[in-house]
Structures are given as structure tokens and as C-alpha cells.
Amino acid sequence: MAVVKTPHDTEVATERVLALARSRSVIRTRDLLQEGIHTAALTRMARAGELERLGPGRYRLPTSNVTENHSLALACGAVPSGVVCLLSALCFHNIGTQLPRDVWLAVPRGARVPRLTYPPLRVTRIAAPMFDVGIEEHRIEGQRVKVSSVARTIADCFRFRNKVGMDVVLEALVEVRRSRRLNLNELHRIAKVLRVDRVMRPYLEMLVV
């Protein structure tokens, strides 16, 4: 016998979905499945204007209070293996003058990255031995987001200097040294793992002098 849903069942499901949506920046179909809520509630609530559809299987509250790092939360919610890196990490740490349109994400080689309508992504694939070093975890709009540390970001910028531009690299290096936000021992450790210690050395020696 088919189970007939009552208005009360629909109302309960709606309240549970709204509670879930209030606790994070984005909710996905798999979030509902984990809570035992039928995913049809997402479509129904989007049609009613109770949720805003961001892309396949991704929704949020239309009245969400977004922060300046909202796009980072969205990107990492869609790509759980991703780490905010390079220009986006510089912006997150308030280093330099970069305001990237895309979200720069590092992902492990071989990881699947979905196509997003928003935010646009700039993906860098990193080999496993180098991927996990110098990674921090922050909470943005209730969601855990991985971001490369200041030292890892500087080392990454040297490694991918052809992508970000040497002027960006030097601006960032000078600023973090001047503001005393850079742990040189940590930077040297990470630079060796990323194999950019020799590239960085003359620039660091110039700053120390």
C-alpha cells in the first residue's frame, strides 16, 4: 500500500529542511538523505520560493546573510576535497591587493570537480605528497572550509608564479614580512616539500638584508 503524505508531513519536512539550511551556507541532496528527508522537498521548496537553487543538487536560503567569503563556502561545499589557494587564499588572509573573480581551488590529482554555474572556479591539481602540507581549517557561514596557510600560500605563489605573476608574489612576500605574519621556519619547511626553496632563497635574503 502506498504511503500517503499529509499536510502535516509536508510541513514537518519543510521545517526540517529550513533548519538544515539555516545551519550552513548551502544544502545538498545528500544532506537531506543523511537526515532521512525526501529530496523532493528541495524542488517543492524552490518552486515556492522558500529556497534558492544554485545548481544541480545545491540550494540555499534566499534570505541568507552572506559574508565576503561566501563564494569560498559555496566552492568548498561543492568540492569537498578542495582547498582555497593562491589568489583566493591571499584575499582570505588579507594579503596584497588581489580581488579574484574566480575561486582558486587546489584539489588532489584525479579528484572529480563538478561544473558550477557559480562561483566560477580556477582549479589547480596537486600531487598527493604535496597536497596536505600547510592546510588550515576555518568556519565560514557555518561550514568548514580548508584554506592554505599564509606560509603555504606564499610558497604556492612561488611555485605557480607563471600563473599568478611575479609581481603578485613579491607584493605578498613583502607585505607578510613587513607585518610579521610569516613564520620563516614554517615557510622553509613547506618550500622544501614543494621544491621551491632554491627559487625563494634569493628573494628572502634580499628582504632580510
Stockholm file with secondary structure:
# STOCKHOLM 1.0

chainA/1-209         MAVVKTPHDTEVATERVLALARSRSVIRTRDLLQEGIHTAALTRMARAGELERLGPGRYRLPTSNVTENHSLALACGAVPSGVVCLLSALCFHNIGTQLPRDVWLAVPRGARVPRLTYPPLRVTRIAAPMFDVGIEEHRIEGQRVKVSSVARTIADCFRFRNKVGMDVVLEALVEVRRSRRLNLNELHRIAKVLRVDRVMRPYLEMLVV
#=GR chainA/1-209 SS CCCCCCHHHHHHHHHHHHHHHHTSSCEEHHHHHHHTCCTHHHHHHHHTTSSEEEETTEEECTTCCCCTTHHHHHHHHHCTTCEECHHHHHHHTTCSSCCCSSEEEEEETTCCCCCCSSSCEEEEEECHHHHSTTEEEEEETTEEEEEECHHHHHHHHHHTHHHHCHHHHHHHHHHHHHTTCCCHHHHHHHHHHHTCHHHHHHHHHHHHC
#=GC SS_cons         CCCCCCHHHHHHHHHHHHHHHHTSSCEEHHHHHHHTCCTHHHHHHHHTTSSEEEETTEEECTTCCCCTTHHHHHHHHHCTTCEECHHHHHHHTTCSSCCCSSEEEEEETTCCCCCCSSSCEEEEEECHHHHSTTEEEEEETTEEEEEECHHHHHHHHHHTHHHHCHHHHHHHHHHHHHTTCCCHHHHHHHHHHHTCHHHHHHHHHHHHC
//
